[in-house]
Amino acid sequence: MSKILTTHVGSLPRAQEVVDFIFAREHGEDYDTAAFDACMTKAVSETVRKQVEAGIDIVADGETSKISYATYVKDRYTGFSGDSDRNAPGDLKLFPKFLERLADDGGTPQYARPKCVDEVKSKGQGELEKDIANLKAGMAEHGAEHGFMNAASPGVISLFLQNDFYKNREAYLAALADVMKTEYETIVAAGLDLQLDCPDLALSRHMLFMDLSDEEFLKIAQSHVEALNHALSDIPAEKVRLHICWGNYEGPHVCDIPMAKMFDTLMSVKPSKVLFETSNPRHGHEWAVFRDRKADIPDNKILVPGVVDSTTNFVEHPELVAQRIERFKDIVGSERVIAGSDCGFGTFAGFGAVDPDIAYAKLKALSDGAALT
């Protein structure tokens, strides 16, 4: 029987010193770039150490140096300026008092979301190469053999950094796919797995495309997949992971498009490993979709279900984690299951619902549960 490997979606809580440096850069303040780099190197090493101690097999840098998983591209590519419209998710609009409470309590992250106002061009891979070097150094120091690095998909960039330059959405996606291709290939060439963060395939249904029918949205989602698959054309599928989600926030989520409707889209992506939510109360039942559609899961797909939640401070019992894993083992076999998290624990710098120490306790519960299977 194959050992169930463990991983997570990518982002992890950042130390306050890291957050202070990131926001100094975000706000255009003066800061010591050498001290910034030294801080990131030290912080990534500590992040890797904590993952290894928690029993995580496939580790990441926690997206330590990034302001967020999507909008970091504004710091690495030209063509972005101004500000994009803020679109509250549709479920939160249905409960305006709860949305107001979130805002009043600081429950919504504040960061720049510039528009695309000119041709998108790379500033070079220097920042990415620093991230790669930090992760690989941390892995060597703490004995981690398998690592991955996150990158934004063309679709999620178009969701948060809206188009005000290219003639239409399709042209914008094509341009993003072309420019992000080098970033993706650089990560894989460094010996790391590439993870594409794609909440645009689910979250954007109730955030940007609320006026469309589900069928119309699925066509848009498929166009996002086609752009992404083009960007991955020279990368082996087994070196790539893809994460789909409905928004990493505690809320009603009553507007989430069901996995049953997204299943075909998810199965059409090139990456061999697919990460998805199955622990939170809105999507915990959807493991049954994979059971019922077993025949439609391509043979090369490895399922990475979220077996711990990322929006509450409950620490899952390892036996519950094991039960969640067993469901997917019964569907595709243990060699095609990796245990993961629903989403990240530090999606935005300085912002997260889960206490940092509890986040690692949840990762420990994840690995303890995997060991029981």
N, C-alpha and C positions, 0 to 999 in steps of 0.2 A: 504494500500500500504506500502511495506517495505521501510524503510529508506535505502538509498544507503550509505554504509560504504565507508570510504576512507583509502587508504594506499599508499605505494610507494615501490620501488624495494629494497631499503635497504641502500645503501651507501649515505652519506651526507657529505658536506664539513667539513673538519677538521680545527681546530684552528692552528695557526702557532706553538704554543708551543707543541701541539700534534705531528705535523709533524716533528718538530726538535727531539723530543724524539724517534719517530719511525725510523728516519734515523740514529740516533746515534746507535740504536740497529742494524739496517740493515747493517751499516758499521763496526760493531764490536768495536765501540768506548766505552770508559768508560762512564757510566751514573749512576745516583742514582736510584736504582730500586724502592725504597719507593716513591721518587718524581715522577717517571714514573707512578706508580699505582695511586697516589693521583691525578695526572694530568688527567688520563683517567677517574677516577670516577667523577671528576668535569665536564669534557668535555661531558661525556655521559648525565649527569643530564641536562646540558644546551641544548644539542641536543634534548632530550625528551621535555624539556620546549618549545622549538621553534616549535616542531611538534604539540604539544597540542594547542599552540596559533594559529597555522595555521589551526586548525580544523581537524587534522588527527586522525582517530579513532584507527587504528591499527599501533602502532609505533615500532621503532627499535632503536638500539644503534648507528645507522649510520655507523657501522663497524669501529668505532673510533680507536680501538687499532691495526687494521690490516694494513699491507703495501698494500695489494690488496685483492680482493675477492677470488682469487685462490691461489696465491703464499704464502699466510700466512701459509699454511700447512708445509712449509719447517722449520718454527720456532717451530712447535708442533709435528713433526714426524721425526724420523731418516730415513736415506737412501738417502738423497739428497745432492749433491755436484756438483762442476763444474758449467757448464753453458749450457743451451739449445740453439738450433739454433733460431734465430729471423726470423719469417716468416711474412712479411708484407702482409696484406690482398690483395687479387687479384685485387680488384677494384682500390686500390691505385697504384699498379704496372702498371695499364693501363694509369695512369696519373702521370708519374714520376716527372714532374715539381711541381705538387701539393704535392707529397710525400716529395720531397726535401724541399719545403717551410715549410711543417709541421715540419720536423726535424730541420731546421734552426731556426724556431720560438719557439722551445721547445714544439712543439705540439705532441710529442710522449713521453710517460712516461719512465723513466729510473729506473729499479729495477732489482734485481737478479732473474734469472730464472734457478736455478740449475737443473741438470738431476737427475733422479732416478738411483743411482749407487749401491744400496744395498737393502736389505729387508726393506720394509717400516714398522716401528713400532711406536706406540704412545709413546710420552714422558710423558703421563699422561694428565689429563683433567684440570690441574691447571689454565692455561691461559683462557680456555673456562669458567671455573667456575668464574673467576674474571669478565669476560665479562657479564655473566649471572647476577651476583650479582650487577654489576653497572647498568644494564638495569632495573632490578626489583626495585632497590633503586630509580632510576630516575622516574620510573612509579609511585611508591608510593608517591614520593614527589610532583609530578605534576598532579596526578589524572588520569593517563592513565590506563585503565582497561584491554586493550588487546595489547599484544606485540608479536613480532616475532624476530627471530635471523637467520642470514644468515649462510650458510655453503657451502663449495665447493662440487660439485658433483664429483664422480669418473672420469667422462668424461672430465670435464674442467681441473681437475688436470693433466690428461694425455695430454691435449692440450698444457698447458704452461710448465709443468715439464716433459719433455719427457723421455721415457723409455730407459735405457741403462743397464738394469739388468735382468728383467724378459724375458722369452723366446719369448714372443710375446705380442701384444697389449691385447689380451683376458686375458692372465695371469696377466698382469699389472692391468687391470680394475678389475679383480676378487680380487686381493690383496688389491687394494684401497677400494673396496666396503666393504671388511671384516674389514679393519682398521678404516674406517670412520663411520661404523655402530654405534660404541659406542658414537662418537661425536653427531650424529643425535639423538640417544636415550637420551643422557644427556640433550639436549636442550628441548626436549618434556617433559621429567620427571620433568623439572623445571617449567612447566606450561606455556611455551611459544610455539608458533607455530614455526615450522621449515621451513625455506625457502631454497630450493636448487637452486643454481645459475648454469644454464645449457646453456651457450652460445655455448658449444660444439655441441648442437643439430642444430645450424644454422650457427654461425660464422665460425666454423671449416671447413664448406664446401668450403669457399673461402679463408681460411687461411692455412689449412694443407692438405686438400684433393682435391686440384684444378685439379689434373690429373685424377680423377675418374669421371665417369658419375653420374648423379643425382641418378640413381637407385642403383649404387654401394655405394654411400654415404649413402643413406637411410638405407641400411643394416648395415653399421657401426653405424649410429645413433641409430638404434634399439638395437644393442648390448650394447650401452651405457645405454639405457633405462633399459634393462634387468639387467645390473649390479647395477644400481641405485635401481630398484625395489627390488632386493635381499637385498640391504643394509637397505631398509625400511620395511622389512618383518614383523617386530614386532611393527610397529608404525601404528596407525590408519590413514587412508587416510585423514580424515578431519582435522588432526593436521599438515598437510604438504602442502606447497605451492611450485610451481616450476616456475622458470622464464627462458624463452627462448629469445634469442636476436641475432641480426646479427652484433653486434659490436657497442659499445657506443662511436662512433666517428663521427664527421662531415666529410663526404666524399661522393663520388659518389654513393656507394652502388649498382652499376649496376651488380655486381656479386652475390648478395644475392639470395639464393634459395627461391622461393616463398612460402608463407604460404600454398598455395594450395597443394604443394608437401609435406610439413611438417605436415599437419593437422593430418593425421592418427597417425604419431609418437607421436605428442603432446597429442592426446586423449588416447594413450596407457599407459601413465605414471600413477603410483599409486596415487600421490598427487591429492587431490580433487580440489585444487585451482591452476589455470594456469594463469601466468602473461605473457603478450606479447605486442609487439609494435603495436600501431595503430595511432600514432600522427605525426610521421615524414613523410616527403614527399615521401619516398620510400615505406612505408607500410601503409599509411593512408587509402588506398582503400581496404585493406584486411579484413575489417569488413564483407565485402560481402561474404567472404569464409565461415564464421560462419553462415551467413544467409542461404546460399545455401546448407550447410551441416548440418543444424539444426537437422535433424533426426539422424545424426551420433555423436552428442554430448551426451556422457553418462549422465544419470540423476543425477549422483553425482558430476558432474563437475560444479564448480563455475568459471565464467570468470572474470578475472581481467585485462581489457584492459588498456593500457597506454593512458590516456586522456590528458596528458601534455608531451611535448617533453623534453629530457634531454641533448640536445647538442647545443641548441641555447638560447640566452638571451631574446627572445620574451617571454612575459608573456601572456599566453592564456587568452582570454576573458572568463568569467564564462559561458556565453551563448553558446560559442563554446564547452566548456567542457560538458555542459549539453546535447548538440546535440549528441556528441560522446557517452555519456552514454546511451542516449535514444535508439540508434541503437541496443545496446546489450540487453537492457531491452525488446525491441520488439522481440528479438530472444529467450531468455531463461527466461524472467521474472525478476522483480526487486530483488526478494529474491536470485537470483543466479548471481548477478553482484556486484562487488566491484570496485570502481574507483581507478586506480593506475597511475603510471608514466611509460614512455617507458623503462627507465633504471635508474641506480643510478646517483647521482649528485657528488659523490666523489669516483669513481671506483678505483682510485689509490691515495694513500696519497700524498697530495701536488699538485695534478693535477686534473684539471677539467675545462671544457669549460665555465661552467655557474658560474657567480659571486655568492658567497655564499648568499648574501642578496636576490638576484634574485631567487635563488633556493627555498628559503622559500616563496617568493612571488608567485612562480609557485604552490607550495603546497597549499597556501591560495586560489589561483584561482581554484585549483582542488576541494577543499572542498566547496567553494562558488558555483561552478558549480553543484556539487552533490546535494546541497541544493535546487537547482532550479528544480530538476527532481521529 
